[in-house]
Each structure stands twice: as structure tokens, then as C-alpha cells.
Amino acid sequence: MKRSLLLITICLVLAIGAGVKWFSSIMVERLPVPGEVPGEISVYKEVNTNRPLSIAEVSQLPETAFAVREDCCEFGSPKGPIWLRFRCTNDSTLSYFDKTKTRFFAEIVNPFIPKITYFLLNSAQKLQDSVVTGAEGFTFYERPDPTSRNFRFPFTLAVDSSAQIFLRIESDAPLHLRILFFEQGERLGQQQWKVDILMTIFWVFCTLFLVLSGILIAVSREYFNWYYFCYILVTTLFIQAHLGMGFKYVWTNQPALQHIVPMALNTLRLVFGIQFFRLYFDLKRTAPRFDRFVRGSVHVFLATLTLQVTASFFGNFQWAFYPFFVFLMLFCVAMFVWLLYELLFKRRTQLSALLLVIGLNFVGVAATTLQYLGYSPAFFDVTDNLLTIIGIANTFFLPPFVIVAFFLEMVLVFYFSVRRFLRLIEKNQRAELRIARAKTEGLNALIIGAENERKRIARELHDGACVNLAAINMKMDMLREALADTPDLALRTLNIAEDLDTTYRELRGISHDLMSKALEKKGLSAALEELAVRIRQAQPGLEVQIFSNYPLEEISGLSKIHLYRIVQELLGNVLKHAKAQHINIQLIEHAGDLLLTAEDDGQGFDPKAIASEGIGLSNIRTRAEVLRAIMHLDSSPGKGTFVSVEIPKEGL
């Protein structure tokens, strides 16, 4: 069932993409395309490469020598110079031309063309202007318009006049380009600020993503995510370099880098992306055979990068890109086959979302590969039509769909990373809860054992030693009566009986301290009152007050014992150390919680000066921890001591 649902989903996504492409194509047919050359583009390939043709010779060639290109311009491997010819007219009868404008641009969208010669012929077929420029052997500022990342040629055209533009293009590498025609005010104004807004949004989003990803990686400590961080960073740089921004701003005087840097960045981003994929899905454990293939692919890509850099030092290095392209396509196919196998046969549905991410990445790889092979990826580029619909000329050499796919890929991976981080937090919280529960259960077991041992010892003292002492005391009374005629012996016997009675009372007190019968039979409130009475008897000068507005009868089980022992320890500490005259114990209800406070007017102490807490305070903290309570202690020499224990309702 899941397999069928997955296949249906894949088919549905493909159908939606095809539908959007078809619908946008229909809408574009009825709209003017911004920057479209108003006329046909003719192509002529030079046959004799030994003697280059002049512009005069080409302009005199018959029309039959030129091939008309409706969808310019894909040339594959041109194998010789190519001439492009098109006519520009400043027609005052056309509604979309401003009648007062006479300055125009011819823009060539491909920042990698090695050499391009521009010729402008007026209506009388006279040469009006010519420029030689390119991305090989020419610095960026040798272009006729160094403010543009593309090759842009400005020219003047009077109203109701026309001119012919010839472009001679020389390239040993596969060639793909687009020709645009603009009125200068429109290109530098409305079109430029629209493109600037889009690129600013892209830059801001990438920067924000990198910042958030860095924070997320630092917090989650899943350091393999740094590979994806580097992937996003390098891909962002690759997109800018592929659009010609690197040549414009960074290596303006190093034209050779215009070819090698974008491809090097493309290879590095693939390596980082593959490494992230390996570690994110733990392929070494889940798919060891495929992991070996992936690791080997990384080495192959790095080898092709080394080959490209090395070949660049020998001039003609375009051939070095082909091994990369071939292996890249094989790798992408292998990735898709493995992923579909895992989804359809092993039913690892958690990889279904990855299918979309890899699909987006594959589209970008395929588009750039087609461009470097000299072909246009426009047949699956939906965004080109969308740009036309909103009135933006496509001045990007990199297909806009690749940028959009990269944008969506970032959003998806960030979403998956956040989900993984939240699951990790939830997992850690569950682990901490289990540890805390185990610790509480361990403490409870320890305390239950201690309480049971207290009960046993108290019972044995009460039923054994105390009974024996009482019996011995009775025998001493009988002996004293028998020795009434001997006053000296009777007095000694009386002293022994008094010592036995004192010992009996001490053992009885120890028995009550170990386990209060009032706590078991009458409840916590009565047990605390009995405890106060015994403290007053132990130190007659000490005034003990206990106040409570909390329903103590509702506290049962271990919580009742913990609370009793805490009060017992507090009173015991006052009795042993404080030398106090008054001690106030309060059990106050606050928002359903219990606040236990103990305040005395004794001699106090400096908590910082004590190397370690005594057994009494340590026992109080342990029992407070079991009750999930918060303990505060405030004391200073000569000012008494104040202790508070805040016990939440769920701890009782």
C-alpha cells in the first residue's frame, strides 16, 4: 500500500510540474517577452578557419548562407567561429517603445564566451561601431559596459531607423547563449532594480540560513552538519560565479579564472553535499556497500577537480570537464536507483522526503551540465516563463529554476535539520526523565529500606530492650523493698533503679525518633505536635511553635514520611547547635504547593565558612530532592537561621 502511494505521489508531482510548465507556456504566448530581439536571428558558421572573414565579406553573403534560429542559441561544440546577425529597429509605431528614447543595449547572456566581436551596421550597411571583448584574454574592464555581468553593447538608434548587429563568436568549448535587446532606460531602471531585489533576497536568505545553521549546529553538536553548511556556502558562491559576478568583482584582471573557479566550486559543493548525505543517513552502518561507492565517488570528484586545475595551466582545459560531467551523471543515476530501491523494496519511508531534495539537486546538476555541453535547459525551466509573466527579463545565464531549486532545497534540509534537532531534544529529555525517575526510584528504595530498618530497630528496642529494662526495674524495686532493713544497700539499689529508668526513657525516646507511632496511627499533624512536645521536654527553655494551613491529612505514603523527617531534622539541628529560644515551623499552602519554613533566633552560622554540610542538612536536601522541592538556607552569625523548602503539588 505504501509502495503504491509513493509511486502515485511521484507521478503526481511530475504531472503537476508538467502542468505548470504547459500552463505557463500558454500564458507567455500572449505576452511580450522582456528583452526579446524584435526579429529573426540568423546564424553563419565559417568554413575556412585559416582565413577569418571580415565584416564586409559576411555582410555581403547571400541570405541563403544564413540559417534562421527561432530559439537562439545552442551550438553544442561549434568547431569554428560563428556569426550571429539580427536587425534592431526603433519603430515609433510600436506601443512598447518610448518615442523619445534613442539609446539601446544588445546583451549577450553567457559570461564564459572566450572571444566575441561586435559589429554595428547602419541602414546603409556602413560600419558604425565595432568592439572586441571576451572572457579569455580580456580583463573585465575591457568590456564596452563594465557595469554588467553579461556582455552588454550600447548603441544609438534614431527614431524610425534600423541597424544590423553582427556578432562573431569564437569558442573551443560547447556554446550556449541568449541575445536580449533593451532600451537603455528600461534596462538600467525597471529591469535592473527588479533583478537587484531578487538577488538581494537570495543573498539575505542564504546569509540568514548560514547563521541559523551555524547556531543550530553549535547547539545540537551534530558536527557533520558543517558539511551541509559548507555545501550551502560554496553553492552560493558557485551561483554568483556562474552568473559572472566573480569576474565582475573578484578576479577582474584574471580572465582564466572565469572558467576554472565556477567548475571548481561546483565540484567542491558536490563533495560537501555527498559527505553530508553519507553522515546524515549513517550509510557506513545502514548501507555499507553503497557507502563504499559514495566514498569512492568523492575521491573521483576530487581527482577530476585536480585534473581541471592542472589542465588550466596548459591553456586548453575544456576537455577536462567531460570526465567530471560523465561521472556526475552516472553518480546521480546511481543515487536515484539506490533511493528508489530503498523506498520501494526496503520500505524505508523516512527517505521519501530525501527523494525531493535529491530531485531538486539533480535538476540543478542536469541544467548546469547541459549548459556546459552547449545546450539550453529551457525545456524544463518553469521559472523562465514565470519571470516573463511578471515582466522580468531573464538575464541570468544560470537557469532561474536552478536557483529556485537550491532555495527550496535549503528550506527542506533546514526543516529536516530542525525536526532532527527537536527529536534529539525530545530524546534527551526522555533520557533525562528516565535517569531522574531511576534516581528517584533508587532514593525511594533506599529511604524505604532505611525506614523499614528504623521500624525494625524501633520495634526491637520497644518490644525487647525497653521491656527487659522495665522488668529489671521492677525486680530492683522488689529488691529494694527486701533490703528495707539495710538502708545503705536500699539506697544503692534505688540509684541503680533510677539509672535504669533514665536508660529506659532514653531508649524509648530513640525508639520514638526512629519511628513515630503517632505518624502511623494519627497522621502527620498529630505526629508533628508530638514531636514539638518532645523537643520542649528535651530543652525546657525552647519555645516551639508549629503552624499549618495546608491539608496535611491529604499527604500520604512516602511524602508524609519525608516531610516528617525534614521537620525532625530541622528541630534536631536547632536543639543540637542553635542555642535558640524560639523556633517557628510553618507549613503554608501557596497555589496548591506546600511551603515549609523553619526560623529560629539562635546563634546562626556562616554557610560559606562550612567546608561540607552535616548529616542533618544533607538528609534534608536528599529528601527535598525526592519530593522535587527547592531548598533555601539563609543564616549569618548572631542572626539565627531561616530554612525554606518549596514542595510542588506533584511531589506530594
Secondary structure, DSSP 8 states (H G I E B T S, - for coil): -HHHHHHHHHHHHHHHHHHHHHHHHHHHHTS--TT--SS-EEEEE-S-SSS---HHHHHTS-GGGSEEESS--EEES--S-EEEEEEEE--TTSTTS-TT--EEEEEEE-TT-SEEEEEEEETTS-EEEEEEE-SSSS-GGGSS-TT-SSEEEEEE--TT-EEEEEEEEE-SS-EE-EEEEEEHHHIIIIIHHHHHHHHHHHHHHHHHHHHHHHHHHHHH--TTHHHHHHHHHHHHHHHHHHTTHHHHHTSTT-TTHHHHHHHHHHHHHHHHHHHHHHHHTTHHHH-HHHHHHHHHHHHHHHHHHHHHHHHHTTS--GGGHHHHHHHHHHHHHHHHHHHHHHHHTS--GGGHHHHHHHHHHHHHHHHHHHHHTT---GGG-HHHHHHHHTT-----SS-HHHHHHHHHHHHHHHHHHHHHHHHHHHHHHHHHHHHHHHHHHHHHHHHHHHHHHHHHHHHHIIIIIHHHHHHHHHHHHHHHHHTTT-HHHHHHHHHHHHHHHHHHHHHHHHHHHH--HHHHHT-HHHHHHHHHHHHHHHSTT-EEEEEE-S-GGG--THHHHHHHHHHHHHHHHIIIII--SEEEEEEEEETTEEEEEEEE-S----GGG-SS--HHHHHHHHHHHHTT-EEEEEE-TTS-EEEEEEE-GGG-
